[in-house]
Amino acid sequence: MDATQSAIYGSSLYAATAVEREPSPQLTQDIDADICVIGGGLAGLTVAYEIARRGWPVVLFEAQRIAWNASGRNTGFVLPGFAQDPTLTIERVGVEQARVLWAMAEQGLEYVRATIAENEMEGVAPTPGWLCPSKIDRPDAIAAEIDLLRDTLGQNVEMWDTWRVRHKLRSKSYYQAAHYPKAFHIHPLNYAFGLARAAEKAGARIFEDTPVLHIDPDGVRKRLVTPHARVRASQVVLAGNVHLGALMPDISGTLIPITTYVAATAPLGDKLIEATSFRGAVSDSEWADNHYRPTPDNRLIWSGRMTTWPRNPKGYANALRRDIKRTYPQLDDVTIDYVWNGTLGSPLHRMPQIGEVASGLWVASGFSGHGLNTTALAGILIARGIVEGDKTWTAFNPFELIWAGGRFGRAMTQARYWTHRIGETVAAVVSRYRERAARQKLEAKPEVPETATVQNDSEPAVAGSGTGRKTRRKSKASD
Ligand SMILES: Cc1cc2nc3c(=O)[nH]c(=O)nc-3n(C[C@H](O)[C@H](O)[C@H](O)COP(=O)(O)OP(=O)(O)OC[C@H]3O[C@@H](n4cnc5c(N)ncnc54)[C@H](O)[C@@H]3O)c2cc1C
């Protein structure tokens, strides 16, 4: 990657380890196109690939370079489900429809896996597993969440007890976890480059450095203006995420831009393997903090913190280093080799916006922090909608385009994040305190002669020893 390209892609580990890709040309001549996709992130690329595979002509315009922002800078977790809490999805659409939506989300996940394999994509390195450990000791609540996902939504998810979690992740911060064996993580920029290559091979025409500056979406033929040429198209797909901005303010105004920060450590060798022998992805918070994974060369990629106005990522290197040390004190102060940021777009309901919003005008955005499987799903549904007249995308109709509140919405989201972070930290500290207190009580307890225990088993005084036995089991499990 040359210096100009590095400036566009940011100083990420992904940019430094990207496979070679020749940039596509700029559009310099007026064209007539059947289908035009605006935006070369994962959503736009998947739409273009799926349309081209079906033998239809499609052009894609990217303002800068393919996957230069969220799609090429994310943490690379390919997950089941959506960003929205599943209980809210059930409340909104009912159990049956929620189950259908979750099955579709899984289709997105499997699509990514199959597309990597079918196209023999280089440097993507899919690695299985996603573990969500809790920083609060709450086995019943986690078991209930897993029951909902497994029994109601049909997901493949299992519960790990504290002992098993701490055996794999050597951190005293963690208690029980949900484990998703079918999820995996990838090098997202190489995946995006692989998709672009596959789309071009299937016949899609990609133009980079070609921002669409103006669009007249009315009429059978929609008119688009780019810096050096004009375009007429019968179908237009808006896949510009938060970067769509002034081109379609009614669409971009439905998204809250959320910037998160990612660090990649220097290779940590055996130190990392001793700290965590789990090679899959880990998320210990529902919000932006502490999503991490090892790389094949034993670096740790760690993302966290969020701002609703983008900041210089360099200012977050120390904060991320502290987050790593807080979770894994044994790693001490790691060296951060790369630090970067990326901006995702989140609707208020946190469900993707997929479908035809006016005749021949489609939208594919709002994938929040759950975009790898859902951009794939959007690509499949929109291609089928355009080419085959398929209406499966209407399953997303309940999740409407709602104005996200402008600057006020951003400020509120920032405040909610801070409040959530403080609440989560306090709850975690209380859990650790209780665990320590229980252990100290157990250690301080004088040995009770075997006979006394038997004799007093039904006496009130022995209730303590019963509790002691229970605590001992628990505390052994959490060593
Ligand atoms: C730090 C970070 C970590 C994340 N981690 C994960 C994760 O682990 N797992 C997961 O599932 N999701 C994750 N996400 C979310 C995921 O990356 C996004 O949801 C997804 O990449 C969005 O893809 P997109 O194509 O909609 O948008 P983008 O990648 O933002 O692409 C939109 C493109 O449209 C172009 N564009 C906009 N307007 C125009 C125009 N007028 N003309 C031409 N082009 C235009 C832009 O230049 C841009 O390239 C993460 C996001 C971030 C930022």
The ligand as an ORCA input file, in Angstrom:
! r2SCAN-3c Opt
* xyz 0 1
  C     -14.132      0.121     15.003
  C     -15.283     -0.691     14.514
  C     -15.389     -2.031     14.894
  C     -16.435     -2.805     14.414
  N     -16.437     -4.135     14.683
  C     -17.368     -4.929     14.122
  C     -17.315     -6.337     14.300
  O     -16.392     -6.870     14.909
  N     -18.304     -7.092     13.760
  C     -19.328     -6.551     13.043
  O     -20.205     -7.282     12.601
  N     -19.380     -5.200     12.826
  C     -18.421     -4.395     13.322
  N     -18.447     -3.056     13.084
  C     -19.514     -2.507     12.243
  C     -19.267     -2.734     10.744
  O     -17.921     -2.463     10.456
  C     -20.180     -1.804      9.939
  O     -21.514     -1.982     10.351
  C     -20.111     -2.099      8.449
  O     -18.789     -2.166      8.005
  C     -20.855     -1.005      7.690
  O     -20.668     -1.224      6.322
  P     -21.252     -0.188      5.285
  O     -20.930     -0.702      3.923
  O     -22.682      0.091      5.595
  O     -20.516      1.199      5.585
  P     -19.049      1.758      5.336
  O     -18.016      0.773      5.562
  O     -18.979      3.027      6.111
  O     -19.052      2.095      3.795
  C     -19.812      3.148      3.238
  C     -19.057      3.671      2.027
  O     -19.893      4.520      1.265
  C     -19.100      5.531      0.693
  N     -19.948      6.661      0.318
  C     -20.735      7.397      1.137
  N     -21.347      8.379      0.433
  C     -20.921      8.263     -0.844
  C     -21.183      9.000     -2.033
  N     -21.995     10.070     -2.029
  N     -20.591      8.607     -3.176
  C     -19.784      7.514     -3.202
  N     -19.484      6.791     -2.097
  C     -20.045      7.162     -0.926
  C     -18.109      5.862      1.806
  O     -16.961      6.494      1.299
  C     -17.831      4.505      2.409
  O     -16.684      3.886      1.867
  C     -17.432     -2.234     13.563
  C     -17.340     -0.900     13.207
  C     -16.282     -0.127     13.663
  C     -16.190      1.305     13.239
*
